[in-house]
C-alpha cells in the first residue's frame, strides 16, 4: 500500500513539474509543491537503499569482539 502511494506521489510531482513548464505564467507555489513531492519520494527511496559500507562495519564489529 505504501509503495503505491509513494509511486502516485512521485508521478504526481513529476507531472506537475512538466505541466508547469508548458504554461506561459508559471506559478511558483505549484512548482514548490512539485519539487517537495519529488524530494520526499527520493528521500524515502534512498532510505531503503543499503549502505555500501554496511558490510565493512559489520566485519569491524566482529573483529573487535
N, C-alpha and C positions, 0 to 999 in steps of 0.2 A: 504494500500500500504506500509506504514512504517513497519507494523507488518511483512509483507512478506520479506522485505529487511533485517530486523533485524534477522529473522529466518535464512535466507540464509547466512548472515554473521556469525551467531553462528555455524551453521553446517559446514561452510567452515573452520572456525577457529579450531573447534574440529577435523575435517577431516585432516587438515594439521598437527596438532599435532600428531595424531595417525599414519599418513603416515610417518612422520619423525622418529618415534620410531622404525619403521621396517627397516630403512636403516642402512647400515654399517657406512657410513660417514654422520654425521648429520650436516646440515647447520644451524648455529646459527641464521642467519638472517631470515630464514624461520620460525624457532621456535619463534623468537621475534614477527614476524608478526602474527602468530597464537595466541600467548598469548595476544597481543594487541587487536586483533579482539574479543577474548573471554572476556577480561576485559571491552571493550567498550559495548558489549551486556549486560553483567552483570550490568554495571552502569545504562544503560537505563532501565533494568527491575527493579532494586532496586529503581529508581526514581519514578516509577509508584506505588510502594507499599506504602500504607498509614502508617503513624507512629502509634505506639502503644499508644503514649501519646497525640495524637491529641485531643481525646475526653476530656481528663483531662484539657488540656489547654483551650479548649472552655468553659468548666464549670467554670474554674477560672476567665476567662474574663467576663462571665455573672454575677458572684458573685460580682466582683469589680465595676460593673456599678450601 
